[in-house]
Amino acid sequence: MKIVRLFACLFLPLMVIAGCTPTPPNTSDALTRQDTSGQVAQTVAQDEVTKLTNAIMAMGPGIDPEEARRAANISYSYTAQLAREYEITDPPLIHNTKVNMGVKPRGLCWHWAEDMEKRLKQERFKTLQLHRAIANHDKAFRIEHSTAIVSRRGDTMEQGIILDPWRYGGTLFWSPLLEDTRYEWHPRAEVLAFKRELALAAQ
C-alpha cells in the first residue's frame, strides 16, 4: 500500500499539470493491439497505413507514391517496434516518470521523435523531407513535447504531417500540423536557439 500511495503522489500532480493524456480513438487503439506473437495485427494496420499514405500523397504534387507508402508503413511498424523496446505498459505521463526514475529504458516524447526521424531518414527519400518540432517550451504549466514531421521535399514543417507515437502511449497519432489544435508547434532549431539565448542571458 505504501508503494501505491507513493506512485499516486508522484503521478497525480503530473496528470493535473499536463491536463491528462486522453484515451486514443478506438480505430487507432486497435491498430497497436498486439497478438500473442507480439506483432501488430496486419489486417487492421494496413487500413491505417493506407489512410496515412493517402494523406502524405495529398500534401502536393511530385510525391513518389512508393515513398509515401513506405513512409506510412514504417511510421506504423516502427511505432510498434519502439513500443516493445521501450516496454510501454502505461499511459505516457506515467511512463515518462518511470523513465526518469530509471525503471524503464526509454520512451520520453523526444526519444520517440528522435528515433522515428532517424529511422525514416534511413530511407533517403527523394520526394519527402523530415522535420522536428517542439511545443510548450514557453509555457510554464505544460510539459514540453517533441514530434517528428514528414512533408513534401522543399515544403515547411507547417505544410507537413505530424508523426507522434508518444501522445497515445505507443499508438501512432498523425495529423496535418495545421489541424493539430492541441499543440502550438515550433521548429526545433528555433526552440534550441531560444533556450541558448536564455542560458546566455542568465549568465
DAMOBEL-V197913 format. One line per field, one symbol per residue. ss: DSSP state (@ for helix, = for strand, . for the rest). psi: psi as a letter, one per 40 degrees, with the letter a starting at -180 (. if undefined). A space follows every 50 residues. Layout:
# DAMOBEL-V197913
ss=???
psi=???
This chain:
# DAMOBEL-V197913
ss=.@@@@@@@@@@@@@@@@@.......@@@@@@..=.....=.@@@@@@@@@ @@@@@@@.......@@@@@@@@@@@@@@@@@@@@@......@@@@@@@@@ @.......@@@@@@@@@@@@@......========.........====== ==....@@@.====........====@@@.....===@@@@@@@@@@@@@ @@.
psi=dddddddddddddddddeehhihiiddddddehiaeeeihhddddddddd dddddddeeiiehhdddddddddddddddddddddefheiiddddddddd eedidieiddddddddddddddefideiiiiiiiiedehdfiiihiiiih iiheiiddeahhggeddffehhhiihdeegedihiihddddddddddddd dd.
